[in-house]
Amino acid sequence: ILTGVECVYRNYGSENQTPVTAMTVAEAKAEINQGQFEAGTMLPKIEAAITYLEKVKKGRVLITSMKKVRDAVKGRAGTVITQ
């Protein structure tokens, strides 16, 4: 899933934002419940990843920016979400 940032961040836009390189569906749901992802920006991407992974149990979702696709595919950027 392409987005405008290199990866998913916790506390995005704050002084203590931290990159998330990997998370599970359960972790993503917990982060949603904590209000970590803004509606209209990252939230729909996370929800799409969850929907996909609930159907494709062994799947993987990669979220990154267009600029970082090559690095992300090689495991050097982006956020990977798994079951």
MIVEXDREN-97749 format. One record per residue: residue in one letter; x, y, z of N, C-alpha, C in turn; residue number from 1. Coordinates in nm, 4 decimals. Each point is the difference from the previous one (the first is absolute). Layout:
! MIVEXDREN-97749
<node res="A" n_px="X" n_py="Y" n_pz="Z" ca_px="X" ca_py="Y" ca_pz="Z" c_px="X" c_py="Y" c_pz="Z" n="NUM"/>
...
//
This chain:
! MIVEXDREN-97749
<node res="I" n_px="0.0859" n_py="-0.1164" n_pz="0.0000" ca_px="-0.0859" ca_py="0.1164" ca_pz="0.0000" c_px="0.0904" c_py="0.1225" c_pz="0.0000" n="1"/>
<node res="L" n_px="-0.0179" n_py="0.0854" n_pz="-0.0980" ca_px="0.0828" ca_py="0.1206" ca_pz="-0.0083" c_px="-0.0663" c_py="0.1151" c_pz="0.0746" n="2"/>
<node res="T" n_px="0.0832" n_py="0.0780" n_pz="0.0645" ca_px="-0.0453" ca_py="0.1149" ca_pz="0.0779" c_px="0.1047" c_py="0.1099" c_pz="-0.0095" n="3"/>
<node res="G" n_px="-0.0243" n_py="0.1101" n_pz="0.0652" ca_px="0.0901" ca_py="0.1143" ca_pz="-0.0101" c_px="0.1189" c_py="-0.0028" c_pz="0.0943" n="4"/>
<node res="V" n_px="0.0055" n_py="-0.1001" n_pz="0.0877" ca_px="0.1100" ca_py="-0.0091" ca_pz="0.0961" c_px="0.0703" c_py="-0.1343" c_pz="-0.0161" n="5"/>
<node res="E" n_px="0.1230" n_py="-0.0075" n_pz="0.0493" ca_px="0.0827" ca_py="-0.1195" ca_pz="-0.0162" c_px="-0.0593" c_py="-0.1234" c_pz="0.0671" n="6"/>
<node res="C" n_px="-0.0673" n_py="0.0219" n_pz="0.1150" ca_px="-0.0552" ca_py="-0.1124" ca_pz="0.0748" c_px="-0.1123" c_py="0.0493" c_pz="0.0905" n="7"/>
<node res="V" n_px="-0.0583" n_py="-0.0928" n_pz="0.0733" ca_px="-0.0992" ca_py="0.0343" ca_pz="0.1011" c_px="0.0761" c_py="0.0534" c_pz="0.1212" n="8"/>
<node res="Y" n_px="-0.0565" n_py="0.1004" n_pz="0.0650" ca_px="0.0613" ca_py="0.0559" ca_pz="0.1209" c_px="-0.0981" c_py="-0.0032" c_pz="0.1158" n="9"/>
<node res="R" n_px="0.0518" n_py="-0.0257" n_pz="0.1180" ca_px="-0.0774" ca_py="0.0214" ca_pz="0.1224" c_px="0.0176" c_py="0.1469" c_pz="0.0373" n="10"/>
<node res="N" n_px="-0.1049" n_py="0.0591" n_pz="0.0491" ca_px="0.0037" ca_py="0.1413" ca_pz="0.0418" c_px="0.0424" c_py="0.0916" c_pz="-0.1145" n="11"/>
<node res="Y" n_px="-0.0516" n_py="-0.0301" n_pz="-0.1189" ca_px="0.0381" ca_py="0.0744" ca_pz="-0.1201" c_px="-0.0194" c_py="0.1510" c_pz="0.0179" n="12"/>
<node res="G" n_px="0.1000" n_py="0.0743" n_pz="-0.0400" ca_px="-0.0053" ca_py="0.1454" ca_pz="0.0048" c_px="0.0354" c_py="0.0603" c_pz="0.1340" n="13"/>
<node res="S" n_px="0.0304" n_py="-0.0826" n_pz="0.0980" ca_px="0.0367" ca_py="0.0520" ca_pz="0.1316" c_px="0.1511" c_py="-0.0097" c_pz="0.0187" n="14"/>
<node res="E" n_px="0.0477" n_py="0.0594" n_pz="0.1069" ca_px="0.1435" ca_py="-0.0040" ca_pz="0.0294" c_px="0.0500" c_py="-0.1420" c_pz="0.0230" n="15"/>
<node res="N" n_px="-0.0886" n_py="-0.0871" n_pz="0.0474" ca_px="0.0431" ca_py="-0.1357" ca_pz="0.0321" c_px="-0.0516" c_py="-0.1035" c_pz="-0.1014" n="16"/>
<node res="Q" n_px="-0.0165" n_py="0.0422" n_pz="-0.1265" ca_px="-0.0422" ca_py="-0.0964" ca_pz="-0.1023" c_px="0.1092" c_py="-0.1038" c_pz="-0.0187" n="17"/>
<node res="T" n_px="-0.0420" n_py="-0.1250" n_pz="-0.0159" ca_px="0.0952" ca_py="-0.1082" ca_pz="-0.0198" c_px="-0.0455" c_py="-0.0864" c_pz="-0.1173" n="18"/>
<node res="P" n_px="0.0939" n_py="-0.0444" n_pz="-0.0830" ca_px="-0.0356" ca_py="-0.0848" ca_pz="-0.1135" c_px="-0.0393" c_py="-0.1401" c_pz="0.0463" n="19"/>
<node res="V" n_px="-0.0924" n_py="-0.0584" n_pz="-0.0724" ca_px="-0.0416" ca_py="-0.1376" ca_pz="0.0251" c_px="0.0457" c_py="-0.0813" c_pz="-0.1206" n="20"/>
<node res="T" n_px="0.0953" n_py="-0.0885" n_pz="0.0206" ca_px="0.0512" ca_py="-0.0792" ca_pz="-0.1122" c_px="-0.0825" c_py="-0.1254" c_pz="-0.0230" n="21"/>
<node res="A" n_px="-0.0630" n_py="-0.0522" n_pz="0.1059" ca_px="-0.0814" ca_py="-0.1200" ca_pz="-0.0127" c_px="-0.1075" c_py="0.0000" c_pz="0.1076" n="22"/>
<node res="M" n_px="-0.1150" n_py="-0.0578" n_pz="-0.0350" ca_px="-0.1061" ca_py="-0.0188" ca_pz="0.0983" c_px="-0.0902" c_py="-0.1133" c_pz="-0.0470" n="23"/>
<node res="T" n_px="-0.0718" n_py="-0.0557" n_pz="0.0964" ca_px="-0.0969" ca_py="-0.1040" ca_pz="-0.0308" c_px="-0.1381" c_py="0.0642" c_pz="-0.0122" n="24"/>
<node res="V" n_px="-0.0949" n_py="-0.0772" n_pz="-0.0485" ca_px="-0.1378" ca_py="0.0480" ca_pz="-0.0067" c_px="-0.0493" c_py="0.0364" c_pz="0.1397" n="25"/>
<node res="A" n_px="0.0304" n_py="-0.0829" n_pz="0.0986" ca_px="-0.0426" ca_py="0.0287" ca_pz="0.1377" c_px="0.0596" c_py="0.1306" c_pz="0.0498" n="26"/>
<node res="E" n_px="0.1267" n_py="0.0230" n_pz="-0.0291" ca_px="0.0649" ca_py="0.1258" ca_pz="0.0403" c_px="-0.0632" c_py="0.1183" c_pz="-0.0730" n="27"/>
<node res="A" n_px="-0.0298" n_py="-0.0170" n_pz="-0.1284" ca_px="-0.0621" ca_py="0.1075" ca_pz="-0.0777" c_px="-0.1366" c_py="0.0354" c_pz="0.0576" n="28"/>
<node res="K" n_px="-0.0781" n_py="-0.1018" n_pz="0.0363" ca_px="-0.1314" ca_py="0.0251" ca_pz="0.0599" c_px="0.0130" c_py="0.0730" c_pz="0.1330" n="29"/>
<node res="A" n_px="0.0984" n_py="-0.0381" n_pz="0.0797" ca_px="0.0233" ca_py="0.0685" ca_pz="0.1279" c_px="0.0375" c_py="0.1462" c_pz="-0.0223" n="30"/>
<node res="E" n_px="0.0838" n_py="0.0246" n_pz="-0.1004" ca_px="0.0408" ca_py="0.1373" ca_pz="-0.0325" c_px="-0.1207" c_py="0.0822" c_pz="-0.0475" n="31"/>
<node res="I" n_px="-0.0887" n_py="-0.0620" n_pz="-0.0769" ca_px="-0.1221" ca_py="0.0685" ca_pz="-0.0439" c_px="-0.0830" c_py="0.0389" c_pz="0.1220" n="32"/>
<node res="N" n_px="-0.0161" n_py="-0.0944" n_pz="0.0928" ca_px="-0.0784" ca_py="0.0272" ca_pz="0.1210" c_px="0.0603" c_py="0.1113" c_pz="0.0847" n="33"/>
<node res="Q" n_px="0.1305" n_py="0.0187" n_pz="-0.0109" ca_px="0.0683" ca_py="0.1072" ca_pz="0.0736" c_px="-0.0029" c_py="0.1322" c_pz="-0.0758" n="34"/>
<node res="G" n_px="-0.0591" n_py="-0.0006" n_pz="-0.1192" ca_px="-0.0091" ca_py="0.1228" ca_pz="-0.0784" c_px="0.1290" c_py="0.0395" c_pz="-0.0693" n="35"/>
<node res="Q" n_px="0.0857" n_py="-0.0963" n_pz="-0.0288" ca_px="0.1302" ca_py="0.0313" ca_pz="-0.0589" c_px="-0.0063" c_py="0.0459" c_pz="-0.1455" n="36"/>
<node res="F" n_px="-0.1011" n_py="-0.0424" n_pz="-0.0752" ca_px="-0.0019" ca_py="0.0281" ca_pz="-0.1432" c_px="-0.1119" c_py="0.0964" c_pz="-0.0338" n="37"/>
<node res="E" n_px="0.0347" n_py="0.1055" n_pz="-0.0695" ca_px="-0.0961" ca_py="0.1048" ca_pz="-0.0332" c_px="-0.0945" c_py="-0.0439" c_pz="-0.1119" n="38"/>
<node res="A" n_px="-0.1283" n_py="0.0267" n_pz="0.0222" ca_px="-0.1009" ca_py="-0.0308" ca_pz="-0.1022" c_px="0.0313" c_py="0.0796" c_pz="-0.1258" n="39"/>
<node res="G" n_px="-0.0141" n_py="-0.0638" n_pz="-0.1135" ca_px="0.0241" ca_py="0.0688" ca_pz="-0.1266" c_px="0.1454" c_py="0.0007" c_pz="-0.0433" n="40"/>
<node res="T" n_px="0.0898" n_py="-0.0458" n_pz="0.0859" ca_px="0.1411" ca_py="-0.0077" ca_pz="-0.0408" c_px="0.0479" c_py="-0.1442" c_pz="0.0164" n="41"/>
<node res="M" n_px="0.0580" n_py="-0.0344" n_pz="0.1138" ca_px="0.0551" ca_py="-0.1341" ca_pz="0.0192" c_px="-0.1064" c_py="-0.1018" c_pz="0.0406" n="42"/>
<node res="L" n_px="-0.1047" n_py="0.0406" n_pz="0.0680" ca_px="-0.1007" ca_py="-0.0947" ca_pz="0.0475" c_px="-0.0582" c_py="-0.0869" c_pz="-0.1115" n="43"/>
<node res="P" n_px="-0.0430" n_py="0.0564" n_pz="-0.1130" ca_px="-0.0548" ca_py="-0.0867" ca_pz="-0.1049" c_px="0.1012" c_py="-0.1020" c_pz="-0.0540" n="44"/>
<node res="K" n_px="0.1254" n_py="0.0349" n_pz="-0.0005" ca_px="0.1037" ca_py="-0.0920" ca_pz="-0.0476" c_px="0.0165" c_py="-0.1162" c_pz="0.0979" n="45"/>
<node res="I" n_px="0.0001" n_py="0.0316" n_pz="0.1283" ca_px="0.0121" ca_py="-0.1035" ca_pz="0.1028" c_px="-0.1237" c_py="-0.0900" c_pz="-0.0038" n="46"/>
<node res="E" n_px="-0.1168" n_py="0.0584" n_pz="-0.0139" ca_px="-0.1232" ca_py="-0.0789" ca_pz="-0.0072" c_px="-0.0001" c_py="-0.0907" c_pz="-0.1230" n="47"/>
<node res="A" n_px="0.0484" n_py="0.0497" n_pz="-0.1118" ca_px="0.0089" ca_py="-0.0824" ca_pz="-0.1215" c_px="0.0965" c_py="-0.1168" c_pz="0.0217" n="48"/>
<node res="A" n_px="0.1110" n_py="0.0268" n_pz="0.0658" ca_px="0.0970" ca_py="-0.1060" ca_pz="0.0293" c_px="-0.0636" c_py="-0.1073" c_pz="0.0881" n="49"/>
<node res="I" n_px="-0.0727" n_py="0.0416" n_pz="0.1014" ca_px="-0.0654" ca_py="-0.0946" ca_pz="0.0903" c_px="-0.1022" c_py="-0.0837" c_pz="-0.0771" n="50"/>
<node res="T" n_px="-0.0821" n_py="0.0641" n_pz="-0.0807" ca_px="-0.1012" ca_py="-0.0711" ca_pz="-0.0781" c_px="0.0647" c_py="-0.1061" c_pz="-0.0889" n="51"/>
<node res="Y" n_px="0.1048" n_py="0.0374" n_pz="-0.0676" ca_px="0.0721" ca_py="-0.0943" ca_pz="-0.0866" c_px="0.0557" c_py="-0.1166" c_pz="0.0809" n="52"/>
<node res="L" n_px="0.0682" n_py="0.0308" n_pz="0.1097" ca_px="0.0679" ca_py="-0.1034" ca_pz="0.0768" c_px="-0.0969" c_py="-0.0913" c_pz="0.0749" n="53"/>
<node res="E" n_px="-0.1191" n_py="0.0460" n_pz="0.0269" ca_px="-0.0996" ca_py="-0.0880" ca_pz="0.0606" c_px="-0.0501" c_py="-0.1036" c_pz="-0.1014" n="54"/>
<node res="K" n_px="0.0130" n_py="0.0303" n_pz="-0.1285" ca_px="-0.0398" ca_py="-0.0932" ca_pz="-0.1054" c_px="0.1179" c_py="-0.0849" c_pz="-0.0494" n="55"/>
<node res="V" n_px="0.1180" n_py="0.0580" n_pz="-0.0023" ca_px="0.1209" ca_py="-0.0676" ca_pz="-0.0485" c_px="0.0963" c_py="-0.0124" c_pz="0.1188" n="56"/>
<node res="K" n_px="-0.0198" n_py="-0.1048" n_pz="0.0778" ca_px="0.0710" ca_py="-0.0155" ca_pz="0.1281" c_px="0.1525" c_py="0.0028" c_pz="-0.0118" n="57"/>
<node res="K" n_px="0.0527" n_py="-0.0490" n_pz="-0.1094" ca_px="0.1463" ca_py="-0.0024" ca_pz="-0.0158" c_px="0.0503" c_py="0.1178" c_pz="-0.0818" n="58"/>
<node res="G" n_px="-0.0848" n_py="0.0975" n_pz="-0.0236" ca_px="0.0382" ca_py="0.1162" ca_pz="-0.0784" c_px="0.0864" c_py="0.0970" c_pz="0.0782" n="59"/>
<node res="R" n_px="0.0454" n_py="0.1003" n_pz="-0.0712" ca_px="0.0793" ca_py="0.1090" ca_pz="0.0592" c_px="-0.0432" c_py="0.1280" c_pz="-0.0694" n="60"/>
<node res="V" n_px="-0.0062" n_py="0.1067" n_pz="0.0750" ca_px="-0.0316" ca_py="0.1305" ca_pz="-0.0573" c_px="0.1178" c_py="0.0917" c_pz="0.0278" n="61"/>
<node res="L" n_px="0.0436" n_py="0.0696" n_pz="-0.1016" ca_px="0.1102" ca_py="0.0950" ca_pz="0.0119" c_px="-0.0545" c_py="0.1393" c_pz="-0.0237" n="62"/>
<node res="I" n_px="0.0266" n_py="0.0904" n_pz="0.0932" ca_px="-0.0419" ca_py="0.1394" ca_pz="-0.0127" c_px="0.1258" c_py="0.0853" c_pz="-0.0066" n="63"/>
<node res="T" n_px="0.0099" n_py="0.0815" n_pz="-0.1055" ca_px="0.1163" ca_py="0.0867" ca_pz="-0.0173" c_px="-0.0311" c_py="0.1088" c_pz="-0.1015" n="64"/>
<node res="S" n_px="0.0954" n_py="0.0874" n_pz="-0.0219" ca_px="-0.0156" ca_py="0.1061" ca_pz="-0.1000" c_px="0.0552" c_py="-0.0459" c_pz="-0.1345" n="65"/>
<node res="M" n_px="-0.0407" n_py="0.0675" n_pz="-0.1039" ca_px="0.0488" ca_py="-0.0318" ca_pz="-0.1343" c_px="0.1527" c_py="0.0125" c_pz="-0.0054" n="66"/>
<node res="K" n_px="0.0542" n_py="0.0992" n_pz="0.0683" ca_px="0.1449" ca_py="0.0209" ca_pz="-0.0009" c_px="0.0770" c_py="-0.1146" c_pz="0.0646" n="67"/>
<node res="K" n_px="-0.0658" n_py="-0.0726" n_pz="0.0913" ca_px="0.0691" ca_py="-0.1048" ca_pz="0.0758" c_px="-0.0388" c_py="-0.1417" c_pz="-0.0417" n="68"/>
<node res="V" n_px="-0.0743" n_py="-0.0153" n_pz="-0.1077" ca_px="-0.0464" ca_py="-0.1326" ca_pz="-0.0414" c_px="0.1154" c_py="-0.0980" c_pz="-0.0169" n="69"/>
<node res="R" n_px="0.1023" n_py="0.0379" n_pz="-0.0718" ca_px="0.1122" ca_py="-0.0927" ca_pz="-0.0231" c_px="0.0633" c_py="-0.0443" c_pz="0.1307" n="70"/>
<node res="D" n_px="0.0239" n_py="0.0946" n_pz="0.0898" ca_px="0.0572" ca_py="-0.0354" ca_pz="0.1303" c_px="-0.0969" c_py="-0.0861" c_pz="0.0798" n="71"/>
<node res="A" n_px="-0.1279" n_py="0.0332" n_pz="-0.0048" ca_px="-0.1003" ca_py="-0.0730" ca_pz="0.0780" c_px="-0.0120" c_py="-0.1447" c_pz="-0.0455" n="72"/>
<node res="V" n_px="0.0032" n_py="-0.0222" n_pz="-0.1294" ca_px="-0.0093" ca_py="-0.1365" ca_pz="-0.0521" c_px="0.1195" c_py="-0.0836" c_pz="0.0466" n="73"/>
<node res="K" n_px="0.1112" n_py="0.0654" n_pz="0.0236" ca_px="0.1205" ca_py="-0.0684" ca_pz="0.0471" c_px="0.0069" c_py="-0.0048" c_pz="0.1534" n="74"/>
<node res="G" n_px="-0.1039" n_py="0.0501" n_pz="0.0679" ca_px="-0.0034" ca_py="-0.0048" ca_pz="0.1458" c_px="0.0729" c_py="0.1127" c_pz="0.0691" n="75"/>
<node res="R" n_px="0.0304" n_py="0.1058" n_pz="-0.0726" ca_px="0.0780" ca_py="0.1106" ca_pz="0.0577" c_px="-0.0831" c_py="0.1246" c_pz="0.0273" n="76"/>
<node res="A" n_px="-0.1292" n_py="-0.0069" n_pz="-0.0218" ca_px="-0.0888" ca_py="0.1151" ca_pz="0.0245" c_px="-0.1422" c_py="-0.0530" c_pz="0.0099" n="77"/>
<node res="G" n_px="-0.0889" n_py="0.0855" n_pz="0.0387" ca_px="-0.1411" ca_py="-0.0355" ca_pz="0.0020" c_px="-0.0424" c_py="-0.0733" c_pz="0.1260" n="78"/>
<node res="T" n_px="-0.1288" n_py="-0.0313" n_pz="0.0044" ca_px="-0.0599" ca_py="-0.0753" ca_pz="0.1085" c_px="-0.0620" c_py="-0.1262" c_pz="-0.0582" n="79"/>
<node res="V" n_px="0.0308" n_py="-0.1140" n_pz="0.0588" ca_px="-0.0581" ca_py="-0.1265" ca_pz="-0.0431" c_px="-0.1026" c_py="-0.0429" c_pz="0.1070" n="80"/>
<node res="I" n_px="-0.1202" n_py="-0.0314" n_pz="-0.0467" ca_px="-0.1046" ca_py="-0.0481" ca_pz="0.0887" c_px="-0.0283" c_py="-0.1449" c_pz="-0.0371" n="81"/>
<node res="T" n_px="-0.0060" n_py="-0.0856" n_pz="0.1009" ca_px="-0.0271" ca_py="-0.1422" ca_pz="-0.0195" c_px="-0.1062" c_py="-0.0459" c_pz="0.0986" n="82"/>
<node res="Q" n_px="-0.0457" n_py="-0.1204" n_pz="-0.0207" ca_px="-0.1006" ca_py="-0.0580" ca_pz="0.0887" c_px="0.0635" c_py="-0.0272" c_pz="0.1343" n="83"/>
//
